[in-house]
């Protein structure tokens, strides 16, 4: 109950539930099948942590955008927000490709506050 009202959840699962996490991983494994198959054919890298995806691509940017735009039509509740470039953040890592030389550094999300509460 919230504010003395009872609500019924009609879609999705409770945040933080281990069952929800398991179901999300099962769902995403099925959802990503076509992308993984495409990446495997060309020897590219594909990695996913829950709903964050990182992948490499050595074909044209136009082909990549087509694949990702198509993927956005596969399920009404899954929408990819993608970034294409030589320097990208993935989880807490900043990855940079400088003429074929990869480097990494720690990435801090803009909302992350650098404060510690003493106790």
C-alpha positions as CSV (number, residue, x, y, z in Angstrom):
1,X,0.0,0.0,0.0
2,X,1.1,3.6,-0.7
3,X,-0.7,6.6,0.8
4,X,-3.4,4.2,2.1
5,X,-4.1,3.0,-1.4
6,X,-3.5,-0.5,-2.8
7,X,-2.1,-0.7,-6.3
8,X,-1.9,-3.7,-8.7
9,X,1.3,-4.1,-10.8
10,X,0.2,-5.2,-14.2
11,X,3.5,-5.4,-16.1
12,X,7.1,-6.0,-15.2
13,X,8.5,-7.3,-11.9
14,X,9.5,-5.9,-8.5
15,X,12.9,-4.1,-8.6
16,X,15.5,-5.9,-6.6
17,X,13.8,-9.3,-6.6
18,X,16.0,-12.2,-7.4
19,X,13.1,-13.7,-9.4
20,X,12.8,-10.6,-11.5
21,X,16.5,-10.6,-12.2
22,X,16.4,-14.2,-13.3
23,X,13.4,-13.6,-15.5
24,X,15.0,-10.5,-17.0
25,X,18.2,-12.5,-17.9
26,X,16.1,-15.3,-19.5
27,X,14.1,-12.7,-21.5
28,X,17.2,-10.8,-22.6
29,X,18.9,-14.0,-23.6
30,X,16.1,-14.8,-26.0
31,X,15.7,-11.2,-27.2
32,X,19.4,-10.9,-28.0
33,X,19.7,-14.1,-30.0
34,X,19.7,-12.5,-33.5
35,X,22.3,-9.9,-32.5
36,X,24.6,-12.6,-30.9
37,X,24.2,-14.8,-34.0
38,X,25.2,-11.8,-36.2
39,X,28.2,-11.0,-34.0
40,X,29.3,-14.6,-34.0
41,X,29.3,-14.9,-37.8
42,X,31.8,-12.0,-38.0
43,X,33.9,-12.7,-35.0
44,X,32.8,-9.6,-33.2
45,X,32.5,-9.1,-29.4
46,X,29.1,-9.0,-27.7
47,X,28.7,-8.7,-23.9
48,X,25.7,-8.0,-21.7
49,X,25.3,-7.3,-18.0
50,X,21.5,-7.5,-17.2
51,X,20.3,-4.7,-19.6
52,X,23.6,-3.0,-20.5
53,X,25.1,-4.2,-23.8
54,X,28.6,-3.6,-25.2
55,X,29.5,-4.8,-28.7
56,X,32.2,-4.2,-31.3
57,X,31.5,-3.6,-35.0
58,X,33.8,-3.5,-38.0
59,X,31.3,-3.0,-40.7
60,X,29.7,0.3,-41.8
61,X,27.9,2.6,-39.4
62,X,24.9,2.4,-41.6
63,X,24.6,-1.4,-41.2
64,X,25.0,-1.0,-37.4
65,X,22.3,1.6,-37.2
66,X,20.0,-0.6,-39.3
67,X,20.6,-3.6,-37.0
68,X,20.0,-1.5,-33.8
69,X,16.9,0.2,-35.3
70,X,15.5,-3.2,-36.3
71,X,16.2,-4.5,-32.8
72,X,14.1,-1.6,-31.4
73,X,11.1,-3.1,-33.1
74,X,11.5,-6.7,-31.7
75,X,9.5,-6.0,-28.5
76,X,7.3,-3.0,-27.5
77,X,8.9,-2.8,-24.0
78,X,12.5,-3.0,-25.0
79,X,14.1,0.2,-26.5
80,X,17.8,0.5,-27.1
81,X,19.5,3.8,-26.3
82,X,22.7,3.4,-28.2
83,X,25.9,5.4,-28.6
84,X,28.4,4.9,-31.5
85,X,31.9,6.3,-31.3
86,X,35.6,6.0,-30.5
87,X,35.1,6.6,-26.8
88,X,32.2,5.0,-24.8
89,X,31.2,4.3,-21.3
90,X,30.1,0.9,-20.3
91,X,29.0,0.4,-16.6
92,X,31.9,2.0,-14.7
93,X,34.5,1.8,-17.5
94,X,35.4,4.4,-20.2
95,X,36.7,2.6,-23.3
96,X,38.6,4.5,-25.9
97,X,39.8,3.4,-29.3
98,X,42.7,5.6,-30.5
99,X,43.7,4.4,-34.0
100,X,43.3,0.7,-33.0
101,X,44.8,1.0,-29.6
102,X,42.3,0.4,-26.8
103,X,42.6,2.1,-23.5
104,X,40.4,2.1,-20.4
105,X,39.8,4.4,-17.4
106,X,37.3,4.5,-14.6
107,X,34.0,6.2,-15.6
108,X,32.0,8.1,-13.0
109,X,28.4,8.7,-13.9
110,X,27.5,12.4,-13.7
111,X,24.9,11.7,-11.0
112,X,27.5,10.0,-8.8
113,X,28.2,12.1,-5.8
114,X,31.8,11.8,-4.4
115,X,30.6,12.0,-0.7
116,X,31.1,9.5,2.1
117,X,29.0,9.6,5.2
118,X,31.1,9.0,8.3
119,X,29.8,6.8,11.1
